Amino acid sequence: MKPIAGKAGLWMLAWPIFIEIFLQTLLGTVDTVMVSRISDDAVAVVGISNQLFGALITLFTTLAGGAGILIAQRLGSGRTEEARTIAIMGVTSSSLMGVGVSILLLLYSDPIARMLNISSELLPLAHVYLTYVGGSLFMMGLTVSLGSAIRNTGNTRGPMYTGVAVNVIHIVLNYILIFGVFGLPELGLGGIALSNMISRLLGVGILLYMFTRSFEHTVRLRDFRIFKRKLFGEIVRISWPLGLNSSSWVVSQLVVYSFLAMLGAKELAARTYLNTLESFCFTLGYAVAMAGQIQLAHLFGAGKTKEVYRGAYRTLYIGLAIVGANVLLLFLFGRTLLGFFTKDEAIISIGVSLLALNLLLQPCKMLNMAMGNSLNAIGDTRYTMYVSIFSMSLIGVGCSYWLGIGAGWGLTGIYCCMIADEATRGLLVLLRWRKRKVLRKVEEQAEAQQPVLSEPFSGTLFMES
C-alpha cells in the first residue's frame, strides 16, 4: 500500500471519520430520548453505567490506538507483513481484555452498581443493564480494535459505513423491543440491552470480514494464534502512554464534573447542554486531527520526514479554520440552540455567558489535538503523556477548584481553567514539534546510511522527553 499524502489524502481520510462520529453522536442523542420514554430512573441508570463503560473502553482503545499507529508506520515503510502481524495481535489482545472485563461485569454487576452509589430502588434496573450490556462489552473491544486497524490501512470509509448501519439498526431495534412493536412484549430497559447486543454483534461480523481482507494476505482464523514477543513489546511501549493520557483525561473530567455538581443543578445542567453543542461543533476538527495522525504515520514510515513536518501544520491550519467557523456560529446562535434543550432562563443565561469563552476554548483544543496527534503519529507518545498529566492535574483540576470553588468564580472560573489547560498542552506539544527532535534523529540515521526502521519506533530513540 502506498503512503497517503497531500491535501486530497487528508480530506479523503477525514470525511468518513467525521460522518461516523457525527452520526454516532446524533443517534446517541436519539437513543437517550428513547430511554427517557421508559422513565427518568432508566435514564439515570443508563447515564451512570455508560460513564463506567466509557472508562473501561479506554482500556481497549489504548492497545488499539498503539497498534494502529504502528500499522500505519509499517505500511508506509512497505513492511506489510509486519503490519498484518501487529494488526492481528492488536485485535487479539484487545479482545482478550474485553472478555475479562465482560466476565467481571457479568459476575459482579450488583457490587459494581453499589460502588457506583446507585440507589437501592434503581438496583434492579442497574442489574439488567450492567449484566447484559456490560456482559457484551467484549464486542466493543473487538469493534474498537478492528476499526482502528482498518482505518490505519487508509480505509476510513469501511468503518464509517459499518458504524452508521449498526447505529441505525440499534435505534430501530430499541423502538421495537422497548415498546413491544409488532406484537412483541415490551422489554423496557431489557430491550435496550438486547438491542445493544444484537447491533454490536452485527458490527463485529462486518468489521471482521473487512479486517481479514485489509492486507495482502487474507487473515485466517488460525492466524489469531500468532504472537511475536518483539512486536507485541512495541505495541505495549507505544500504547501505555496513550492509555495513561486517556485515563488522565477521563479522571480529570469526572473530577471537574464533581466541582460543577458542587456549584448547583443549574450550573451542571448548563455545562451538560453546552458540552453537547460543543461536541457537534468540534466533531469535524476532531476528524481532521485523526486523519492527520493516520496520514503522518504513513509518511513517517516511508521516511518522508520533511512532508511529515509540513503535514502537521497543514492539519492544524485546516482544523483551526473549521473549528473557528463552527465556534463562531455557536457564539451567534447559542441562545437559540440552548432553547431546544431547556426553557429555564437561568440555565440558558449561564450557558450564554460562556459562549464568548468558547471562542478561545475550541481553537486551543484544536491546537492541542492536531499537534499532539502528530507527535503520537511518529511514536513520541511519552511526551504527550507527561504534558497531559502535568497540565490536566495542575491546571485542569487544581486551578478549576481554586478559581471555580475557592475564589467563587463558579462556572466561568472553571471554563477559564479549561482554556488555560488546553492552551498549555497545545503550546508545549507545538514547541516539541518545532524542535523536530524525533524527525532530526531519523534524518541523521538516514544520512549515515543506517536503516531508519531497523529498530521500531520505541525505546530511547523516540521516547525521550
RONUDREN-856563 format. One record per residue (C-alpha): x negated, y negated, z negated. Coordinates in nm, 3 decimals, padded with zeros to 5 digits. Layout:
BEGIN
       x       y       z
       X       Y       Z
...
end
This chain:
BEGIN
       x       y       z
  00.000  00.000  00.000
 -00.138 -00.343  00.092
 -00.165 -00.615 -00.171
  00.123 -00.860 -00.172
  00.002 -01.213 -00.107
  00.124 -01.556 -00.004
  00.426 -01.766 -00.087
  00.663 -01.535  00.101
  00.536 -01.244 -00.108
  00.620 -01.427 -00.429
  00.978 -01.502 -00.321
  01.019 -01.150 -00.185
  00.935 -01.016 -00.531
  01.118 -01.283 -00.733
  01.470 -01.296 -00.593
  01.567 -00.933 -00.668
  01.436 -00.972 -01.025
  01.646 -01.288 -01.059
  01.963 -01.123 -00.928
  01.913 -00.824 -01.159
  01.859 -01.033 -01.473
  02.130 -01.285 -01.389
  02.397 -01.021 -01.333
  02.289 -00.831 -01.643
  02.334 -01.149 -01.846
  02.667 -01.226 -01.682
  02.802 -00.874 -01.720
  02.675 -00.861 -02.077
  02.894 -01.163 -02.148
  03.194 -00.987 -01.992
  03.111 -00.679 -02.199
  03.124 -00.887 -02.518
  03.462 -01.031 -02.421
  03.599 -00.678 -02.374
  03.468 -00.572 -02.715
  03.639 -00.874 -02.870
  03.973 -00.736 -02.747
  03.926 -00.442 -02.986
  03.861 -00.652 -03.295
  03.626 -00.908 -03.444
  03.486 -00.624 -03.656
  03.387 -00.437 -03.341
  03.209 -00.747 -03.210
  03.017 -00.776 -03.537
  02.908 -00.410 -03.525
  02.805 -00.427 -03.159
  02.620 -00.754 -03.214
  02.404 -00.642 -03.505
  02.349 -00.294 -03.354
  02.228 -00.447 -03.029
  01.976 -00.655 -03.225
  01.836 -00.328 -03.361
  01.839 -00.165 -03.018
  01.660 -00.466 -02.870
  01.381 -00.435 -03.127
  01.346 -00.061 -03.059
  01.345 -00.111 -02.683
  01.035 -00.327 -02.734
  00.853 -00.001 -02.809
  00.943  00.129 -02.462
  00.861 -00.194 -02.280
  00.517 -00.200 -02.443
  00.387  00.113 -02.273
  00.590  00.049 -01.957
  00.453 -00.306 -01.925
  00.091 -00.199 -01.970
  00.129  00.089 -01.727
  00.296 -00.144 -01.476
  00.002 -00.386 -01.474
 -00.245 -00.101 -01.419
 -00.029  00.044 -01.141
 -00.033 -00.287 -00.953
 -00.409 -00.326 -01.002
 -00.482  00.026 -00.877
 -00.259 -00.015 -00.573
 -00.433 -00.344 -00.494
 -00.770 -00.167 -00.503
 -00.642  00.116 -00.283
 -00.664  00.381 -00.557
 -00.315  00.512 -00.502
 -00.363  00.849 -00.672
 -00.472  00.683 -00.996
 -00.172  00.450 -00.971
  00.053  00.753 -00.934
 -00.104  00.928 -01.233
 -00.073  00.616 -01.451
  00.292  00.579 -01.349
  00.369  00.941 -01.440
  00.201  00.914 -01.781
  00.374  00.582 -01.849
  00.715  00.735 -01.782
  00.638  01.047 -01.984
  00.508  00.862 -02.291
  00.797  00.612 -02.292
  01.046  00.896 -02.259
  00.897  01.095 -02.547
  00.902  00.784 -02.764
  01.265  00.729 -02.667
  01.359  01.085 -02.759
  01.205  01.038 -03.104
  01.399  00.715 -03.164
  01.724  00.872 -03.039
  01.689  01.169 -03.275
  01.626  00.928 -03.563
  01.942  00.730 -03.483
  02.149  01.047 -03.440
  02.046  01.193 -03.774
  02.031  00.879 -03.986
  02.291  00.642 -03.842
  02.464  00.582 -04.177
  02.147  00.499 -04.380
  02.031  00.274 -04.095
  02.368  00.094 -04.097
  02.328  00.030 -04.469
  01.975 -00.100 -04.413
  02.126 -00.350 -04.169
  02.355 -00.469 -04.451
  02.666 -00.365 -04.259
  02.962 -00.388 -04.497
  03.135 -00.071 -04.616
  03.456 -00.141 -04.420
  03.254 -00.158 -04.097
  03.052  00.159 -04.161
  03.292  00.393 -03.970
  03.262  00.174 -03.658
  02.886  00.145 -03.704
  02.858  00.523 -03.734
  03.026  00.570 -03.396
  02.824  00.303 -03.216
  02.483  00.379 -03.370
  02.524  00.754 -03.326
  02.636  00.764 -02.964
  02.478  00.456 -02.811
  02.166  00.491 -03.026
  02.150  00.864 -02.957
  02.131  00.791 -02.584
  01.865  00.523 -02.624
  01.602  00.759 -02.479
  01.766  00.695 -02.142
  01.683  00.326 -02.186
  01.321  00.429 -02.233
  01.339  00.612 -01.903
  01.514  00.319 -01.735
  01.255  00.067 -01.851
  00.950  00.278 -01.762
  01.084  00.393 -01.424
  01.197  00.041 -01.332
  00.862 -00.112 -01.431
  00.665  00.144 -01.230
  00.882  00.094 -00.920
  00.866 -00.290 -00.941
  00.489 -00.289 -00.970
  00.456 -00.098 -00.645
  00.614 -00.408 -00.489
  00.965 -00.264 -00.462
  01.174 -00.505 -00.672
  01.492 -00.450 -00.472
  01.545 -00.087 -00.574
  01.574 -00.157 -00.950
  01.790 -00.461 -00.871
  02.047 -00.260 -00.672
  02.044  00.010 -00.940
  02.088 -00.240 -01.223
  02.378 -00.412 -01.051
  02.554 -00.082 -00.976
  02.504  00.053 -01.328
  02.632 -00.263 -01.495
  02.940 -00.282 -01.274
  03.020  00.084 -01.342
  02.967  00.022 -01.714
  03.219 -00.264 -01.714
  03.477 -00.061 -01.517
  03.436  00.239 -01.749
  03.463  00.010 -02.050
  03.802 -00.111 -01.930
  03.926  00.241 -01.855
  03.800  00.405 -02.175
  03.864  00.124 -02.425
  04.222  00.058 -02.326
  04.322  00.404 -02.201
  04.393  00.324 -01.836
  04.530  00.597 -01.602
  04.688  00.783 -01.893
  04.358  00.840 -02.076
  04.352  00.800 -02.456
  04.248  00.462 -02.598
  03.900  00.529 -02.737
  03.819  00.178 -02.861
  03.454  00.144 -02.967
  03.400  00.512 -02.885
  03.494  00.429 -02.526
  03.217  00.170 -02.510
  02.968  00.427 -02.640
  03.081  00.685 -02.384
  03.071  00.427 -02.104
  02.720  00.335 -02.210
  02.601  00.695 -02.193
  02.756  00.766 -01.852
  02.632  00.448 -01.685
  02.279  00.488 -01.828
  02.263  00.850 -01.710
  02.363  00.742 -01.361
  02.097  00.469 -01.360
  01.826  00.709 -01.474
  01.917  00.952 -01.196
  01.893  00.685 -00.925
  01.568  00.536 -01.057
  01.412  00.881 -01.095
  01.490  00.957 -00.731
  01.326  00.627 -00.624
  01.028  00.686 -00.850
  00.948  01.027 -00.704
  00.919  00.863 -00.360
  00.731  00.547 -00.461
  00.382  00.683 -00.390
  00.204  00.852 -00.101
  00.256  01.194 -00.256
  00.601  01.281 -00.384
  00.620  01.316 -00.763
  00.736  01.665 -00.859
  00.884  01.782 -01.188
  00.567  01.972 -01.275
  00.364  01.651 -01.235
  00.509  01.515 -01.559
  00.275  01.753 -01.740
 -00.023  01.551 -01.614
 -00.231  01.394 -01.889
 -00.567  01.229 -01.827
 -00.713  01.101 -02.150
 -00.924  00.824 -01.999
 -00.637  00.673 -01.800
 -00.398  00.705 -02.093
 -00.654  00.523 -02.307
 -00.642  00.237 -02.059
 -00.263  00.222 -02.084
 -00.282  00.204 -02.463
 -00.561 -00.057 -02.464
 -00.372 -00.291 -02.234
 -00.032 -00.215 -02.390
 -00.077 -00.259 -02.763
 -00.148 -00.633 -02.740
  00.164 -00.670 -02.523
  00.360 -00.480 -02.787
  00.237 -00.695 -03.074
  00.311 -01.004 -02.867
  00.669 -00.893 -02.801
  00.720 -00.779 -03.160
  00.594 -01.114 -03.292
  00.847 -01.293 -03.075
  01.134 -01.068 -03.189
  01.044 -01.115 -03.557
  01.000 -01.492 -03.522
  01.341 -01.524 -03.355
  01.508 -01.324 -03.631
  01.345 -01.542 -03.897
  01.439 -01.865 -03.718
  01.798 -01.743 -03.688
  01.798 -01.685 -04.064
  01.697 -02.051 -04.104
  01.987 -02.150 -03.880
  02.223 -01.948 -04.097
  02.097 -02.147 -04.397
  02.197 -02.470 -04.221
  02.558 -02.358 -04.179
  02.801 -02.179 -03.950
  02.846 -02.471 -03.712
  02.471 -02.511 -03.653
  02.435 -02.138 -03.597
  02.726 -02.138 -03.350
  02.586 -02.441 -03.163
  02.245 -02.275 -03.126
  02.407 -01.948 -03.015
  02.614 -02.118 -02.743
  02.324 -02.332 -02.629
  02.098 -02.027 -02.619
  02.341 -01.863 -02.377
  02.332 -02.167 -02.148
  01.952 -02.185 -02.171
  01.928 -01.818 -02.070
  02.115 -01.885 -01.746
  01.903 -02.199 -01.696
  01.571 -02.015 -01.731
  01.654 -01.689 -01.551
  01.510 -01.784 -01.211
  01.196 -01.927 -01.374
  01.151 -01.600 -01.562
  01.191 -01.403 -01.239
  00.925 -01.616 -01.068
  00.684 -01.560 -01.359
  00.740 -01.182 -01.348
  00.698 -01.174 -00.970
  00.377 -01.377 -01.006
  00.238 -01.122 -01.251
  00.303 -00.834 -01.010
  00.152 -01.025 -00.718
 -00.159 -01.136 -00.907
 -00.222 -00.786 -01.042
 -00.222 -00.651 -00.684
 -00.461 -00.925 -00.570
 -00.687 -00.873 -00.870
 -00.708 -00.503 -00.796
 -00.814 -00.592 -00.443
 -01.093 -00.813 -00.582
 -00.946 -01.134 -00.435
 -01.030 -01.349 -00.736
 -01.001 -01.685 -00.557
 -00.649 -01.601 -00.440
 -00.566 -01.483 -00.791
 -00.680 -01.813 -00.941
 -00.484 -02.026 -00.694
 -00.181 -01.795 -00.704
 -00.126 -01.857 -01.076
 -00.089 -02.231 -01.014
  00.147 -02.171 -00.723
  00.365 -01.960 -00.953
  00.355 -02.233 -01.218
  00.446 -02.517 -00.980
  00.735 -02.326 -00.824
  00.862 -02.223 -01.166
  00.840 -02.577 -01.305
  01.033 -02.717 -01.008
  01.311 -02.461 -01.051
  01.335 -02.487 -01.429
  01.314 -02.868 -01.417
  01.609 -02.888 -01.178
  01.815 -02.641 -01.382
  01.750 -02.809 -01.716
  01.842 -03.147 -01.566
  02.178 -03.002 -01.459
  02.223 -02.862 -01.810
  02.150 -03.206 -01.954
  02.405 -03.373 -01.727
  02.686 -03.118 -01.764
  02.607 -02.967 -02.105
  02.910 -03.111 -02.285
  03.146 -02.968 -02.023
  02.975 -02.627 -02.034
  02.983 -02.613 -02.413
  03.355 -02.682 -02.391
  03.404 -02.343 -02.225
  03.282 -02.171 -02.544
  03.445 -02.379 -02.816
  03.689 -02.664 -02.874
  03.527 -02.758 -03.206
  03.399 -03.114 -03.154
  03.149 -03.082 -03.437
  02.981 -02.782 -03.271
  02.989 -02.950 -02.929
  02.831 -03.266 -03.073
  02.550 -03.067 -03.233
  02.484 -02.890 -02.901
  02.492 -03.214 -02.701
  02.241 -03.373 -02.940
  01.990 -03.102 -02.842
  02.026 -03.131 -02.464
  01.758 -03.402 -02.433
  01.510 -03.185 -02.626
  01.575 -02.908 -02.372
  01.420 -03.132 -02.106
  01.091 -03.066 -02.287
  01.151 -02.713 -02.417
  01.222 -02.533 -02.089
  00.921 -02.670 -01.889
  00.692 -02.584 -02.185
  00.839 -02.233 -02.185
  00.771 -02.204 -01.812
  00.409 -02.315 -01.858
  00.358 -02.058 -02.130
  00.520 -01.775 -01.936
  00.358 -01.843 -01.598
  00.003 -01.875 -01.730
  00.045 -01.606 -01.997
  00.170 -01.357 -01.738
 -00.124 -01.450 -01.515
 -00.366 -01.357 -01.792
 -00.176 -01.033 -01.852
 -00.200 -00.953 -01.480
 -00.581 -00.946 -01.497
 -00.585 -00.744 -01.819
 -00.656 -01.029 -02.063
 -00.372 -00.923 -02.293
 -00.553 -00.960 -02.625
 -00.598 -01.333 -02.582
 -00.228 -01.392 -02.516
 -00.151 -01.177 -02.822
 -00.381 -01.377 -03.051
 -00.240 -01.706 -02.926
  00.120 -01.589 -02.968
  00.077 -01.452 -03.320
 -00.106 -01.769 -03.432
  00.136 -02.017 -03.278
  00.464 -01.837 -03.347
  00.384 -01.768 -03.713
  00.233 -02.108 -03.794
  00.440 -02.341 -03.575
  00.744 -02.144 -03.459
  00.828 -02.010 -03.807
  00.628 -02.207 -04.065
  00.689 -02.554 -03.926
  01.052 -02.472 -03.846
  01.115 -02.407 -04.213
  00.913 -02.710 -04.319
  01.086 -02.957 -04.087
  01.425 -02.793 -04.044
  01.491 -02.687 -04.403
  01.235 -02.854 -04.629
  01.231 -03.200 -04.467
  01.602 -03.186 -04.389
  01.572 -03.240 -04.011
  01.807 -02.948 -03.952
  01.853 -02.804 -03.605
  01.670 -03.098 -03.445
  01.360 -03.021 -03.654
  01.373 -02.653 -03.558
  01.404 -02.746 -03.188
  01.103 -02.980 -03.216
  00.900 -02.690 -03.361
  01.017 -02.460 -03.081
  00.889 -02.717 -02.830
  00.558 -02.750 -03.018
  00.518 -02.370 -03.027
  00.583 -02.322 -02.654
  00.360 -02.620 -02.564
  00.073 -02.497 -02.784
  00.081 -02.148 -02.640
  00.117 -02.284 -02.287
 -00.180 -02.522 -02.315
 -00.404 -02.259 -02.476
 -00.337 -02.000 -02.205
 -00.379 -02.271 -01.938
 -00.722 -02.363 -02.081
 -00.818 -01.995 -02.085
 -00.715 -01.964 -01.720
 -00.911 -02.274 -01.616
 -01.229 -02.129 -01.770
 -01.195 -01.831 -01.532
 -01.374 -01.612 -01.787
 -01.247 -01.276 -01.661
 -01.249 -01.374 -01.293
 -01.607 -01.503 -01.315
 -01.730 -01.174 -01.460
 -01.567 -00.983 -01.178
 -01.729 -01.214 -00.922
 -02.070 -01.171 -01.086
 -02.034 -00.795 -01.068
 -01.939 -00.816 -00.701
 -02.242 -01.036 -00.626
 -02.465 -00.785 -00.798
 -02.309 -00.522 -00.569
 -02.168 -00.331 -00.862
 -01.829 -00.162 -00.816
 -01.582 -00.410 -00.960
 -01.333 -00.140 -01.055
 -01.578  00.128 -01.169
 -01.460  00.068 -01.524
 -01.088 -00.003 -01.555
 -00.960 -00.338 -01.678
 -01.003 -00.281 -02.051
 -01.258 -00.291 -02.328
 -01.502 -00.574 -02.389
 -01.512 -00.686 -02.027
 -01.156 -00.814 -02.018
 -01.055 -00.832 -02.382
 -01.294 -01.083 -02.532
 -01.113 -01.368 -02.700
end
